[in-house]
Amino acid sequence: MKRLELLDYGRFIAALCVLGYHYLFNGINNGKVSSITHIPAIIDIAKYGYLGVEFFFMISGYVIFFSANRKSAGDFLTSRAVRLFPAFWVAVLFTSAIAFFIGGAMMSVTAPQVVTNLTMFPNVFGYAFVDGVYWTLQYEWKFYFAVFAVLALGLQEQLRFIFMLWPVGMVLAKITGLTALPYMGDYYCYFAAGCLFAMLKEQKSWPTMGSLLLCGYLCISFTLEKALVLETTKNVDYSLTVIATVIVSFFALFTFINSVRGASLKLPGSRLAGGLTYPVYLIHAHFGYMVLNHFATEQNKILVYLLCLASVLATAYLIHIFAEKKPASYWEHLFSRTLGTAGNAVQIRASAAAGSLYRYALAKIR
């Protein structure tokens, strides 16, 4: 997949929107930041920053299509592990170290909690996340598992067809009240939308476009319903028109990215912006809450906000360079020899089992 510079800008801006949501609205609203109050002039914008997560999920679907298309199950697992684990491990240790010194009762961590967080699935072991933003990684890995299963079963050639039918299944699940079924509701409509945009970039087709329209309906419907819940749980008013407009703008942006002009657009610093996005997202929330609680007052909060943002960007840069970029070949080798080898072994056995089952069923029919 050719690097799309506008997409790098988009993901970085989305990360800043989520950061603004946590610092300027949610942290104060949920009591994790108690040393300062909201800034009235900003809160009506900052409260919509959580929509950056929806955009991230669309990006994930877009990228994953290219990561999985014509790849083995092992190669796919390797690419995802290289992308997610190195920066995540450093982020867990970074946030835990800050929590040790200034976390207080609300954001303190324990050694078992830190260790289990390094797996990305601490809830399996009965522990909470070191940082609340890690919940999105659970969705990422569930999506990856579904794609891995398709590849492992030897259904690589049917990947496009499966992605195209996915929104149809979600609409039927919505109509029949079965959205609790795996992958049939929640944020998965955004993953599906990203996949379909990626398919359209490679090859235009009316069925894919029709599926994408269904995704648009599902995304708007899901996020508007979620906003009504947030209004109650967070005691805040949202404009459903604004939310719908933001979601439509996501679809418009991907449409432009898929165009010849959008794909060829050159933007300064785009590679760095894209590289900083994931580390910024991983470290900003609880780190920011702890710093604001410890140092910010009503008199100096603007300065502390700026220093906090600068610290997040600087730390994210160090993580990107020294945990991701420089040792990239090492991580590639490590995960290829472990997860990649295991994934390919599963694919060989699963494909053989699926082939045997198919031949048995065919023989019975005959």
Summary of the structure (lengths in Angstrom):
residues: 366
radius of gyration: 21.5
end to end distance: 43.9
largest distance: 81.4
contacts: 1202
relative contact order: 0.16
helix: 80%
strand: 0%
